[in-house]
Amino acid sequence: MKRIGIFAVLAGFFFITGPVPGHAQDKPAKEKTKKSAKPSASSAPVFVDEKGRFKVMADGQLVATEEFQISGNGGEWHARGNSEVPASAAGSTSKVSGKLDLTGDGRPVRYEWSASSPKKASAVIEFSGGTAKMELRMDNAAPFNQDFTFDSARVVILDNNLYHHYAILARLYDWKAKGPQSFTVFIPQDTTPGIVLVEYGGAKVVEGVQLEMLRVRSADNEIELYCDSSAKLLRISVPSSKVEIIRE
């Protein structure tokens, strides 16, 4: 499915991170250079209730916005986001929404997304262990079903134009252990699985405020996540393309 607007910078980042877990009827890779991060008693993530708004800046110009909320309910967590991206047609706007249900240790249970451009499309994905079953719908076409297999039950959703997913990734990172940590990731709108390496980059002063930085790396690209001392994501930077996603 064609990407929308500026998220080509971020979503495409995860295409070539290998080795990639098997999907559909493919066999999973037998060897991996690094193991994906897995939940444990000492590194289980601590989500917090939060909501906010991101603005996406490219070369200093506002190109997209997202409003989101992450909330807990009886040990379950729910992340909701709605993005608006100006489309090519004058005055038109593309809208993307996502609803993600998670366990307390970060495992996805169910994910729904919908997009209004270039064509209306939506999907529902049900996760169980290291597998996922997706039903995709596009305009008036018949539903398309596909299964995916991952090397970890804790798959990190990083979908198109939904930047709060990186706030979840920042919570999943083990800040006490620091060092490089690999994560199995999935871009549902592109049906793309992969692996990313996240590493602590130290304290950085950004616009007069000291923040903690995480580097998220693939084989040929890098983005930076800037968080406060409580692991709250405040900023995403893609230096190679002059893109900044800033929390308001």
Buried (B, 14 or more C-beta within 10 A) or exposed (E): BEBBBBBBBBBBBBBEBEBBBBBEEEEBEEEBEEEBBBBEEEBBBEBEEBEBEBBBBBEEEEBBBBBBBBBEEEEEBBBBBBBBBBBEEEEEBBBBBBBBBBBBBBBBBBBBBBBBBEEEBBBBBBBEEBBBEBEBBBEEEEEEEBEBBBBBBBBBBBBBBBBBBBBBBBBBBBBEEEEEBBBBBBBBBBBBBBBBBBBBBEEBEBEEEEBBBBBBBBEEBBBBBBBEEEBBBBBBBBEEBEBBBBBE
